[in-house]
């Protein structure tokens, strides 16, 4: 089959909503885009364990500790599904992790902000997982089969995470004045970084147009950000909290909440590695990787032994 035929067959599949699978022919750019996006996503899940992991020992009750422990463990699992999905594109997990640890690979800007109070654990679940779900629901329909299937599983777990965060804030908001103030303070700090998670405006986005034509992305950064604001404002009101945006207003004719401008200078500084926690996050991941070396070696030795047993039998 000629290159022209292969491209034609690929285009037809995309058009007909038939998933592209690992052994199918695909354009180089499509493969590269997927490796970039899926690996950034995997790194985000794994680095994303750090801000909340920091609070496991300080959770206010056994029930909260068990839920947080399970949530953080889920995020690690999501990272593994995603690394496995990226590996189907012909890249090794070691290469991807090396790129993260040497500071070359990106991960979501949001995880470079510190979790300073217990209310932040509520805000992360409510806002960060809430934003992640908004993005990931559309990724369930992404055109690459292994990524789409990983997303279906991940979304089920993320919706539980979002509710556990919201419930933490609901409890605080129904508590003492001090607890409510703690919840408001954490909304003040996490609101804008959560909006940044969706990436630059569509007009500034490098990859969106091509990714949407390949149906890797099914909705644009700005569309998803708007959907997130529309869904979240009523939730903040129910909590009795104020969104820290003086420009926020309901537009009756569009049926959407209008909101103020994001501080893009802050966003790009964080993406470039100059956020509050960037250096600490990498240091922690490097330490975890080094301390986990014996686990990887033991797992490999076990697999090798099993293989040997099978060969002998
Ligand atoms: N942070 O052209 P675009 C989670 C970069 S998972 C850092 O618009 P694209 C679960 C972008 O990579 C959260 N960098 O890019 C959880 C590109 O740079 P490059 C992660 C960002 O790919 C919850 C450049 O800017 N979710 O939270 C960010 O078309 C709680 C130009 O941007 C995903 O990764 C950012 N926020 O659209 C875990 C979802 N935004 O690569 C623990 C999958 C943009 O050219 C606790 N990813 N950049 O060097 C996506 O949907 C897309 O990749 C976007 C960006 C929407 C993030």
Boltz pocket constraint, residues with backbone or C-beta under 6 A from the ligand:
constraints:
  - pocket:
      binder: B
      contacts: [[A, 36], [A, 37], [A, 40], [A, 41], [A, 42], [A, 44], [A, 45], [A, 48], [A, 49], [A, 75], [A, 106], [A, 107], [A, 108], [A, 109], [A, 110], [A, 124], [A, 128], [A, 129], [A, 132], [A, 135], [A, 196], [A, 197], [A, 198], [A, 199], [A, 200], [A, 201], [A, 204], [A, 205], [A, 206], [A, 207], [A, 208], [A, 211], [A, 217], [A, 221], [A, 271]]
      max_distance: 6.0
